[in-house]
Amino acid sequence: MTPEGPTDAELVERILKGDEAAFTALMRRHKTWLYQFIRRHTSTSEDAYDVVQDTFASAWRALKGYDRARPFEIWLRRIALNKCRDRGRREAVRRTAFRLMGRFEDQTPAAAEHTEIQNETLRRLQRALEALPPKYREAITLTALQGMSQREAAEVLGVTVKVVELRVYRAKQRLAANLDPGDIGDIAGQE
């Protein structure tokens, strides 16, 4: 028991024994920082609230798998990050579909060719990312694509900041070796 009440691990034990009020206490304890963390990865505050709810629901379902020797916050942050990624992928697909629907309605041949070049560049980048070893892909995704600091990425991945720094460096080296020099410029130009 801490001055603020039971520890996260004690609350988890109580939850696993059927004490649903303990889960409410755990949610209250973590909801503020969790919302702030998620808000950095979502486009609106409404999306952030939805992801917070999804995160807590997933945590509830996966609680038996939580290793009480590790910080609860890190475990919860990993779940939240995965939920943000899922939502981001769904939003990207929706945006692309709407954008393509609008482009193809009355698109000139030159615009259609430019779109195809951009799509091919994105496909090459996606293939290059998929070809990376998972540890490099995770580090570059968290830092470069998700906008996390190396310190935050280290917490989520359960490694040191130096390890994240090395993995990002190696990921960039491999991406540079597998992509044409103009690909990164083409991608940056489409935003």
C-alpha positions as CSV (number, residue, x, y, z in Angstrom):
1,M,0.0,0.0,0.0
2,T,1.4,3.4,-1.0
3,P,0.3,6.8,0.6
4,E,-2.0,7.2,-2.4
5,G,-3.5,3.8,-2.0
6,P,-2.7,0.3,-3.3
7,T,0.0,-0.1,-6.0
8,D,-0.9,-0.9,-9.6
9,A,0.1,-4.5,-9.0
10,E,-2.1,-4.8,-5.9
11,L,-5.0,-3.4,-7.9
12,V,-4.4,-5.9,-10.7
13,E,-4.4,-8.7,-8.1
14,R,-7.8,-7.5,-6.8
15,I,-9.2,-7.2,-10.3
16,L,-8.2,-10.7,-11.1
17,K,-10.0,-11.9,-8.0
18,G,-13.2,-10.2,-9.3
19,D,-13.0,-6.7,-7.7
20,E,-14.3,-4.5,-10.6
21,A,-14.1,-1.4,-8.4
22,A,-10.3,-1.9,-8.4
23,F,-10.3,-1.6,-12.2
24,T,-12.2,1.7,-11.9
25,A,-9.5,2.9,-9.4
26,L,-6.8,1.8,-11.9
27,M,-8.5,3.7,-14.7
28,R,-8.8,6.9,-12.6
29,R,-5.2,6.7,-11.7
30,H,-4.0,6.4,-15.3
31,K,-6.6,8.2,-17.5
32,T,-5.1,11.7,-17.5
33,W,-1.6,10.8,-18.6
34,L,-3.0,8.1,-20.9
35,Y,-5.2,10.7,-22.6
36,Q,-2.3,13.1,-23.0
37,F,-0.1,10.3,-24.5
38,I,-2.9,9.2,-26.9
39,R,-3.8,12.8,-27.9
40,R,-0.3,13.2,-29.4
41,H,-1.1,10.4,-31.8
42,T,-4.6,11.2,-32.8
43,S,-6.1,13.9,-34.9
44,T,-8.9,15.1,-32.6
45,S,-9.7,15.0,-28.9
46,E,-12.8,12.9,-29.7
47,D,-10.5,10.3,-31.3
48,A,-8.3,10.4,-28.3
49,Y,-11.2,9.7,-26.0
50,D,-12.3,6.8,-28.2
51,V,-8.7,5.3,-28.1
52,V,-8.5,5.7,-24.3
53,Q,-11.7,3.7,-24.0
54,D,-10.4,1.1,-26.5
55,T,-7.2,0.9,-24.5
56,F,-8.8,0.3,-21.2
57,A,-11.2,-2.3,-22.8
58,S,-8.2,-4.1,-24.2
59,A,-6.3,-3.9,-21.0
60,W,-9.3,-5.4,-19.2
61,R,-9.4,-8.4,-21.6
62,A,-5.6,-8.9,-21.4
63,L,-5.1,-8.3,-17.7
64,K,-4.2,-12.0,-17.0
65,G,-1.2,-11.6,-19.3
66,Y,0.2,-8.6,-17.5
67,D,3.6,-9.2,-15.8
68,R,3.2,-7.6,-12.4
69,A,7.0,-7.4,-12.1
70,R,7.0,-4.7,-14.8
71,P,5.5,-1.2,-14.6
72,F,1.8,-1.1,-15.4
73,E,2.2,2.2,-17.1
74,I,4.6,0.8,-19.7
75,W,2.3,-2.1,-20.4
76,L,-0.7,0.2,-20.8
77,R,1.3,2.6,-23.0
78,R,2.1,-0.3,-25.3
79,I,-1.6,-1.2,-25.6
80,A,-2.4,2.5,-26.3
81,L,0.3,2.8,-28.9
82,N,-1.0,-0.3,-30.7
83,K,-4.6,1.2,-30.6
84,C,-3.3,4.5,-32.0
85,R,-1.5,2.6,-34.8
86,D,-4.7,0.7,-35.6
87,R,-6.7,3.9,-35.7
88,G,-4.1,5.7,-37.8
89,R,-4.0,2.9,-40.4
90,R,-7.8,2.9,-40.6
91,E,-7.8,6.8,-41.0
92,A,-5.1,6.6,-43.7
93,V,-7.1,4.1,-45.7
94,R,-10.2,6.2,-45.4
95,R,-8.3,9.4,-46.4
96,T,-6.7,7.7,-49.3
97,A,-10.0,6.2,-50.5
98,F,-11.7,9.6,-50.4
99,R,-8.8,11.4,-52.0
100,L,-8.6,8.8,-54.8
101,M,-12.4,8.9,-55.4
102,G,-12.1,12.7,-55.8
103,R,-9.0,12.5,-58.0
104,F,-10.4,9.9,-60.4
105,E,-13.7,11.6,-61.0
106,D,-12.3,14.1,-63.4
107,Q,-8.6,13.7,-63.4
108,T,-6.4,14.8,-66.3
109,P,-3.9,12.2,-67.7
110,A,-1.0,14.2,-66.3
111,A,-2.5,14.3,-62.8
112,A,-3.2,10.5,-63.0
113,E,0.4,9.9,-63.9
114,H,1.7,12.0,-61.0
115,T,-0.7,10.1,-58.6
116,E,0.6,6.8,-59.9
117,I,4.2,7.9,-59.3
118,Q,3.4,8.9,-55.8
119,N,1.6,5.6,-55.1
120,E,4.5,3.6,-56.5
121,T,6.9,5.6,-54.3
122,L,4.7,4.8,-51.2
123,R,4.6,1.1,-52.2
124,R,8.4,1.1,-52.4
125,L,8.7,2.8,-49.0
126,Q,6.2,0.3,-47.5
127,R,8.1,-2.7,-49.0
128,A,11.4,-1.2,-47.6
129,L,9.9,-0.8,-44.2
130,E,8.5,-4.3,-44.2
131,A,11.9,-5.7,-45.2
132,L,13.5,-4.2,-42.0
133,P,14.0,-6.5,-39.1
134,P,11.1,-6.0,-36.6
135,K,13.3,-4.3,-34.0
136,Y,14.5,-1.7,-36.5
137,R,11.0,-1.2,-38.0
138,E,9.5,-0.6,-34.6
139,A,12.1,1.9,-33.6
140,I,11.8,3.9,-36.8
141,T,8.0,3.7,-36.8
142,L,7.7,5.0,-33.2
143,T,10.2,7.8,-33.7
144,A,9.9,8.9,-37.3
145,L,6.3,8.0,-38.1
146,Q,4.6,8.2,-34.7
147,G,6.5,11.3,-33.6
148,M,7.7,9.8,-30.3
149,S,10.9,10.9,-28.7
150,Q,13.7,8.3,-28.4
151,R,13.1,8.2,-24.7
152,E,9.3,7.5,-25.1
153,A,10.1,4.8,-27.7
154,A,12.6,3.2,-25.3
155,E,9.9,3.0,-22.6
156,V,7.4,1.4,-25.0
157,L,9.9,-1.0,-26.4
158,G,11.5,-1.9,-23.0
159,V,15.0,-1.0,-24.1
160,T,17.5,1.9,-23.4
161,V,17.5,5.2,-25.3
162,K,20.9,4.2,-26.7
163,V,19.4,1.0,-28.2
164,V,16.6,3.0,-29.8
165,E,19.1,5.5,-31.2
166,L,21.2,2.6,-32.7
167,R,18.1,0.9,-34.2
168,V,16.8,4.1,-35.8
169,Y,20.3,4.7,-37.2
170,R,20.5,1.2,-38.7
171,A,16.9,1.4,-40.0
172,K,17.8,4.6,-41.8
173,Q,20.9,3.0,-43.3
174,R,18.9,0.1,-44.6
175,L,16.1,2.2,-45.9
176,A,18.6,4.5,-47.8
177,A,20.2,1.4,-49.3
178,N,16.9,0.0,-50.5
179,L,15.3,3.2,-51.8
180,D,16.0,5.5,-54.7
181,P,17.4,8.9,-53.5
182,G,14.4,10.7,-54.9
183,D,11.8,8.6,-53.0
184,I,12.1,10.4,-49.8
185,G,11.7,13.8,-51.5
186,D,8.8,12.5,-53.5
187,I,7.1,11.4,-50.4
188,A,7.7,14.6,-48.5
189,G,6.4,16.6,-51.5
190,Q,3.0,14.9,-51.4
191,E,2.0,16.2,-47.9
